[in-house]
Amino acid sequence: MIDFLIDFYTKSHPVTLFVLGLLSVYYIVLVWIFIYRYFTLKQWISKESSSLEELLLGAPSVSELSYLSHFLKRSSKIKRETFDLCTFSATKDATKGLSFLSVVASTAPFIGLFGTVVSILDTFSHIGQASGTMSVIAAGVADALIATSAGIFVAIFAYTFHQILKRQSFDLIGLIRMQSDALLAR
């Protein structure tokens, strides 16, 4: 395995290695964002869910841990505008990091494809300089396609993580709106 990696490193074009390095950084950052945001949103959803349950069971107001409580403390009267402002603020906080995941999901395949194109061009230039057989061409193209597969690999995870976090954000905002509606209905 190590011999394969050393052979790949010595034969690959520097642009391809740069592309693979960039995709590796993309992957590490998107996994970090996903893990951090997933557990943050999960904890936040738990707090809002508990607050909604208390409110529905007859509590006079939302829990101190609820996002709404910060807005209610600043307002003298319960108004729809206050709740709308809270919802907008919560949406902004809940969707942090989603833009990066979306950008990675859409650009990673193209970055990988760029590395593949450069590697294929490099392979063809080496074939022109020496007598190349079909096995030389096949080996060069196979090495070049690693960049495309890496780009697709990163994009799949970025898109999946984006969709999971987007759904959690939607659930969270729904809980905040339900609490708002329950308070306005009183």
N, C-alpha and C positions, 0 to 999 in steps of 0.2 A: 504494500500500500504506500509506504513512504517512497519507494522507488518510483511509483507512478506519479506521485505529487512532485517529486524533484524533476522527473522527466517532463511533466506538464509545465512546470515553472520555467524550465530552460527553453522549451520550444515555443511557448506562448509569446504573443506580441505584448509589449508593455501596455498598450491601450486596453487589451483584454484583461490583463492583470489589474489595471486600475479600475475597470468596470466591475470586476469581481470583488475588489476591495470596497468599492462604493456600495455595491449591493449588500455586502456583509454588514457595513455600517448601517444602511437602511434597515436591515433585518433586526439588528440588535436594538436600534432605537424604537422600532415599531413594537417589538416584543416588550420592551420596557414600558412604553406608553400604555400598551394594552393591559399589562399586569397592574400597573399603578392605577389607571382609570377604572378598571374592572372592579377592583376591591374598594376603591373610593366610592364609586357609584352604588355598589352593593350595600355598603355600610349606610350611605345616605338614604337609599330606598328603605332599608330596615327602620331607620329613625322616622321617616315620613309615614311608613305603614303603621307603626306603633302609634304615632300621633293621630292618624286618621281613625284607628280603632278606638282610642280613648275618646275622641270627639264624637264618634257615632254612639258610644256607650253613655254619653251624657256629660262629658267633661265641659266645663264652662268655656274653655278656649283651647287652642292648640298647645301641644307640649313645648316646653322651653327649648327642646332639642330640634324642633321643627324650623325649617327655613322661614316659614311664615311668621314666626314669633318675632324675628328681628324687625320685620316691616310693621307688625302690629304695635310694637312698642313705640315706634316713631309717629304713629298716626293716632289722632284723637278719636276719630270715628272710623268704623268699618265701612270702607267704600270699595266698589268694584275696581276703581283706578289703582288703588293700593295693591290689590290682588293681581291685577294685570302687570303692574310694575314688578312684583315679586316673581311672577311667572316668567317674564322676559329675562330677569336677572338669573333665575335658576336655570333657564335654558342656556344662557351664555356660559354659566359655570359648568353645567352638565356636559356640554358638547366640546369642551376643551380637548384638543388633541385629535379630534375627528378630521379636521382639515388636513393635517399631516398624513394621516392614514389614507385619506382619499387621494392625495397627491402621489403618495408612494404606490398605491394600487394602480393608478393610471400611468405613471411614468416608468416604473420598474421594467415592464416588458420591453419598452423602447430602449432603455439603457442597455439591457441585455442584448437586444438586437443590434445595437450599435457595436458592441464588443464582438459579436459574431461576424458582422460585416467586415470589420477591420481584420479579424483573424482569417477570414476567407480570402480577402485581398492579399494578405501576407502569404498565405498558403499558395495562391496562384502565382505570386511573384517568385517564390522559391522554386516552383515547378518550371517556370520559364527559364530560370538560371541553370537548372540541372535537368538531367533526363528523369522525368517523373513517371512513375507507373500509376496505375489505378489505386494501388494500396497506399501510395504516398498521398494521393488526393483524398482518399477516404479517411485516412488518419488525420489529415489536416482539417477536414470539414467536421469530423467527429469532435476534435478538440475545440473547434470554433463554436459548435452548438452548445457547449457547456455554459457559455455566457447567456444565451437565450433561455436555457432551462433554469438558470439561476434567477433571471429576471422574472420568469413566470412563477417560480416558486415563491419569491418575495411578494409578488403581486397577489397571489392567492391568499396568503396569510394576511396581508394588509387589508384586502377587501373583506375577508371573513371577520377580522377584528373590528373593522369599521362598522359592519352590520350588527355585530353583537353589542357594541357600545352604543350605537344609535338606538337600538331597541331598549336598552336599559335607560337611556336618557328619556325616551318616550314614556316608559313606565313611571319614571320619577316625576315627570311633569304632570302626568295624569293624576298621581297621588296628591300633588300640590293643588291642582285644580279642584279635585274632589273636596279637599279640606276647605278651600276658598268657598266653594258652593255650599258646603254644609254650614259655614259661618254666616253666609249671606242669607240662607234660608231661615235662620232663627229670627 
